[in-house]
Amino acid sequence: MSAADKNPFEHVVEPLDPNEPKHLFYNLSKLGDPRYERLPFSIRVLLESAVRNCDEFLVKRSDVENILNWKQTHTQTVEVPFRPARVILQDFTGVPAVVDFAAMRDAVKNLGGDPEKINPVCPADLVIDHSIQVDFNRKSDSLQKNQDLEFDRNKERFQFLKWGSKAFRNMRIIPPGSGIVHQVNLEYLARVVFHYDGYFYPDSLVGTDSHTTMIDGLGVLGWGVGGIEAEAVMLGQPISMVLPAVVGYRLHGTPDKLITSTDIVLTVTKHLRQVGVVGKFVEFFGPGVAKLSIADRATIANMCPEYGATAAFFPVDDVSIQYLEQTGRETEKLAYITKYLKAVGMFRDYNNVSQDPDFTQVVELDLSTVVPCCSGPKRPQDRIPVSEMKTDFETCLGAKQGFKGFQVPPEHHNTVVPFQFNGKEYMLSHGSVVIAAITSCTNTSNPSVMLGAGILAKKAVEHGLSVKPYIKTSLSPGSGVVTYYLKESGVMDYLSQLGFEVVGYGCMTCIGNSGPLPEPVVEAITQGDLVAAGVLSGNRNFEGRVHPNTRANYLASPPLVIAYAIAGTVKIDFEKEPIAINSDGKQIFLRDIWPTREEIQAVERTFVIPSMFKEVYEKIEKVNERWNSLVAPSDKLYTWDPKSTYIKSPPFFDGLTKELQPPKSIHDAYVLLNLGDSVTTDHISPAGNIARNSPAARYLTNRGLTPRDYNSYGSRRGNDAVMARGTFANIRLFNKFLNKQAPQTIHLPSGETLDVFDAADRYQQSGVPLLVLAGKEYGSGSSRDWAAKGPFLLGIKAVLAESYERIHRSNLVGMGVIPLEYLPGDTADSLGLTGKERYTIVIPEQLTPRMIIDIKLDTGKTFQVRMRFDTDVELAYFYHGGILNYMIRKMSEN
């Protein structure tokens, strides 16, 4: 990333230290433009990247001017390029990225180009954290057993990734058992300021996981993109983005001593959902920020996708530098990080009002108003004060089926089902907790809530409390550092006594890798048709995500996870009812065992120290012996194994020619699915277990596998045949054609009800194009490239929705699937669409961004929609049939 001869901004390059003339930086203050000091700090990062990479080809002088003129241009849908400093991946999204790279090498070779041109040109780190499941819990050897199973199930994937780390330059693999990608990023991978090829510049990144935004809490600008878009960045392409509005979020006041960072983030999530920040940056400022630790800020930034923003930025300040010091970063680096950021006006003093930049709008939160809360039962933005949990659940029980309703008939509200477990009888009812998981990057990276959970566990045990043995309890820390300080502070033994043993280092329950529930529990839930509950310290609780048998799932802080596990139900008012009665018959209330912030901070100051981070991370790439002994091929082109059910060469580039084929109108498409609002990527591309009666299961069975070997959808993302069959295979998918939840649809020509894949396959055999109808927020949730790749393979040519989640729309564009949007005021209902019509989508020869086009129905009706290709670059991808085809053609040029 050195200065190019053509860069028109070379005149602002100077040494950071006059005594070291070869250590240079682009001094933005030398632009002599007063607009710079009024820019939000997040926009300054975009500007620096544009100035440094300006070559009048990919990045133009006019792009720099547009960013400098942000106050005016951000209201005008202006497109700018951004070249992040690096890319981060996790294994669920990383495996298909490496599969695509391997297939692209084959395609470039077939077109007569040099396959080794397909290679990351910017640093890419891949952390293996999504494969481990909670198969074993509550035993001291659970961790080892789960890790052994992880390796046995995923050996083939891991071998492939190890091949990738050898075959591709600039790609580093962090082995399984190391931690959660975002926590490892925060504690170890983040540079904050890069010093590379003689230049200093801000660390920035994109990642193939929507919670990449967690790093924004450390002052590193980053956000989630689709795997397809990340691959283009790795190949040296800038991201084309619409210059965003920036909402200033002013924090003031002091949190109550009983409040956790989880309570704050759930409050912020609900607030910003109401404000409406989709597609915008949120930048935090105000005196309240200075009172938050980096772990607290990272927790708030982590849940950015849940409130819908692109990024949630906390500029670097003294607290950030103290965190870098605490986590064992080198003193020399800390000095140049501070010096550089101050030199370019990117170092923040949150108490200095004169530093406050211009924002699109400003909203505020008084931290003293935050109360203990959870979110659920089906969405992270549906916040509930803990004092109202009991009444809220009881209301949801009988309410109409929806985000806040289960539609259980009143006469069944008090159903109780007895069952036997380990020789004792227990009772389950609606609201009974059957999963309690301390999990997820959102919270396990935060020592205050993790130590808070440990101190609460200690007090609970000392008061004679316990957790019922049938509840599936688990603790999956985000890094080895967490285990280190929990042990050193003396609280780990108490967590273990309550059943919260360390079960693995990875995402686990938060992404649906919760493993099986005890069979008697499943039978009792099924027998009583019970709305059983999961409580987890995660960031996502969409239907069908955590576990098929927990219909109510609540996000909560780690201490509250333990509290609800002890209570055994979410139908409890902790303020008025005892959490439990101990063996002496004494009523124990939650307030008796709840730790204060002061208690927690005293333990944190003593036990969370730099030497822990250094010790854990010095050996992170070598500590896993099974990974070290794994043998992988070393050829530059991958030798595909036709027998493999994990890794398969995808058909995306079959028949690709050097010449462009002009886009054509889509004639007489059938609607494959007629969907409603908030269809998530979990609905489109499940990541959990593969159901035994699903098309994917039938495929694997035909390949000789038994159900115990199916593994999860996430682990098989390197096999397009499994993933195409898993597309729209979520049991909670609500299809208006069927008027019920099921992974099925109606094959309209025959009227038959079929699994979605089987219906799509029948349409494809007839040569018929397909369309999906949807409502608002289509594709919300985790960033999943397979939520776009799968529909592409099913023959879906376009999606017509009221609105889209940002990353998913980008992924559809990347696969050449057309995202269409109803015009304001129009919906399927207002236009009288049943979905049983046939649709002709008229695509003109000359296309422009956000163009309005016609759709003609076989009924004779015509209406207009907006084609959501938002930039000229996205149109270029569409002409090529997708971003990967574009890159292959480019790399095949001699």
Buried (B, 14 or more C-beta within 10 A) or exposed (E): BEBBEEBEBEEBBEBBEEEEEEBBBBBBEEBEBEBBBBBBBBBBBBBBBBBBBBEEEBBBBEBBEBBBBBBEBBEEEBBBBBBBBBBBBBBBBBBBBBBBBBBBBBBBBEBEBEBBBBBBBBBBBBBBBBBBBBBBBBEEEBBEBBBBBBBEBBEBBBBBBBBBBBBBEBBEBBBBBBBBBBBBBBBBBBBBBBBBEEBBBBBBBBBBBBBBBBBBBBBBBBBBBBBBBBBBBBBBBBBBBBBBBBBBBBBBBEBBEBBBBBBBBBBBBBBBBEBEBBBBBBBBBBBBBBBBBBBBBBBBBBBBBBBBBBBBBBBBBEBBBEBBEBBBBEEEBBEBBBBBBEBBBBBBEBEEEEBBBBBBEEBEBEBEEBBBBBBBBBBBBBBBBBBBBBEBBBEBBBBEEBBBBBEBEEEBBEBEBEBEBEEEEBEBBBBBBBBBBBBBBBBBBBBBBBBBBBBBBBBBBEBEBBBBEBBBBBBBBBBBBBBBBBBBBEBBEBBBBBBBBBBBBBBBBBBBBBBBBBEBBBBBBEEBBBBBBBBBBBBBBBBBBBBBBBBBBBBBBBBBBBBBBBBBBBBBEBEEBBBBEBEEEEEBBBEBBBBBBEBBBEBBEEBBBEEBBBEBBEEBBEBBEBBEEBEBBEEBEBEBEEEBBBBBBBEBBEEBEEEEEEBEEBEEBBBBBBBBBBBBBBBBBBBBBBBEEBBBBBBBBEBEBEEEEBBBBBBBBBBBBBBBBBBBBBBBBBBBBBEEBBBBBBBBEEEEBBBBBBBBBBBBEEEBBBBBBBBBBBBBBBBBBBBBBBBBBBBBBBBBBBBBBBBBBBBBBBBBBBBBBBEEEBEBEEBEBEBEBBBBBEBEEEBEBBBEBBBBBEEEEEBEBBBBBBBEBBBBBBBBBBBBBBBBBBBBEE
